[in-house]
Amino acid sequence: SVIPDYLTEALGDVEPDTSGEPAGYIPELASADPDRLGAVFATVQGEVYGAGDIDTEFTIQSISKPFAYALALSDRGFDAVLAKVGVEPSGEAFNEISLESDTGRPLNPMINAGAITAHSLVGPADLNPAERVERVVQGLSAFAGRPLRTDEAVCASEMEHAHRNLAIAHMLRSHSVLGEDPRAVVDGYVRQCSVLVTARDLAMMAATLANRGENPLSGERVIPEPVVRQVLSVMFTCGMYDAAGDWATQVGIPAKSGVAGGLIGALPGQIGIATFSPRLDPHGNSVRGVSLFERFSSDMGLHVMGVP
Ligand code: GLN
């Protein structure tokens, strides 16, 4: 196949760009090797093509958000989840302390306020926090098609500096958007963010969304089709935070970034794409990951609204 050669060439082109910085606010992430670079395509037929660092593990971080939202929608139903988390783009940074003024509902599940809430809605209502984390890790594993585990060091490191997420969770509790101990929910959310994945795993997770909720390799139906549509729509409008509009116009693929340097895109009926490069732009999106997606989109005409 010519795809691995194409990917190798694309990686070579973006490799000299060492602009940006790895996330600094989670000390364990700041010490990650910033030169890692990889890209993977996974088709809905289950073919996987990759180049570069595709089997290096890193933490999933915010890329867990669309998947946890998907699990919440599957486990609790649309009405219960929409009552607590909206679907409007915020145009703000991922960790902005912003809630709808009348309801106290977070604007969408891709920013931290909405993602912390979505985490609290995974599984049946009677789960305790540890059981809920178990359901999240099991669900993320089903998307990836292999058992995943958390990175305890990154998790502990983030919890020590989680004041902002704790502040958000306390606000949510004061509006009764969260019904339980805010610290336990943040602890579970941070655990969710510390799940270890490779670029290959992320491409399979994206391919499961592209394949309407069925993992192309294991054949397991992870979430129902209506949930896939909801999740891809929210990724398209909100997945890149305050860069979502630029991304929608220039790249045009439903996507999600994470502060450890991962980036995924899912093209319905076609492929899942993942890139890994830890240096981030001011929005918290991977610099070389964004360049790679811009290139993939224009080279292969992947923009969902069509080729100009
Ligand atoms: N765990 C991180 C946080 O809550 C995730 C942020 C991200 O990847 N953008 O701050």
Residues whose N, C-alpha, C, O or C-beta is under 5 A from the ligand:
A	BS01	LIG	Q61 S62 F94 N112 C193 S257 G258 V259 G284
